[in-house]
Amino acid sequence: MSIETSNLVGEARVPELASFLEERLITDVLLELKSGKEATAWVCRGGPTTGHDLLVAKVYRPIVERGFKNDAAYQEGRWHGDKRIRRAFEQKSRAGRAAQFGSWIAHEFATLQLLFDVGADVPRPIIRNESAILMEYIGDEDGPAPLLQHVRLARAEAEAIFARLLDNVALFLSRDRVHGDLSPYNILYWQGRATIIDLPQAVDPTYNRNAEALLARDVANLCAWARRNGIKADAARISGDLWMWHRFGG
């Protein structure tokens, strides 16, 4: 189904987007794009002030529906400047859950803004509210960009995409960010370009002791994709070089 001809969803079904509709940042909620354990993404008609005909609104699920599983490795160091919130999170109190929910949204928006501003291949962030992020849509009226995992590329184009993705990993590191969950399943491919999405779990290696291992896993996932496309790639060497560059020469 094309986006142009799909049925409107409306505010009643997605109340988390009410503020965007009221401010005319979006004029319609068109269809559900993707639903996962952390959030649901909706395609929206962009308002005139945004400069985009289509936008994506990523609506986070309440933290009580998602739980704390696997969060600790990503949250370490996130609240290094706020002992009160860190203590609440560690105790898994109601305040800690509320702080955690807000932190995912605020952190992803801030990370997108930071990386977009330095030229990384991430969607342009527009605005956020307490439950959702409004950002650039990748695709066209006929449908969204496919995941890289589902795209078949010629060897030369795969090599160019792989090189560009590694450049992005290095660019992230230069701004003290490791994606932490990077794979062909959260990279979009559109018109010869890859766009990295889903960054709420991105970590700062200055404060997170898991950053080196998360970087190694990100690079291993990219290298596995590269090898499936006939490209030789030594994940351990690449991630090791990137980490050393970041620690001593970045």
Secondary structure, 3 states (H helix, E strand, C coil): CCCCCCCCCCCCCCHHHHHHHHCCCEEEEEEEEEECCCEEEEEEEECCCCCCCEEEEEEECCHHHHCCCCCHHHHCCCCCCCHHHHHHHHCCCHHHHHHHHHHHHHHHHHHHHHHHHCCCCCCCEEEECCCEEEEECCEECCEECCEHHHCCCCHHHHHHHHHHHHHHHHHHHHCCCECCCCCHHHEEEECCEEEECCCCCCECCCCCCCHHHHHHHHHHHHHHHHHHCCCCCCHHHHHHHHHHHHHHHC
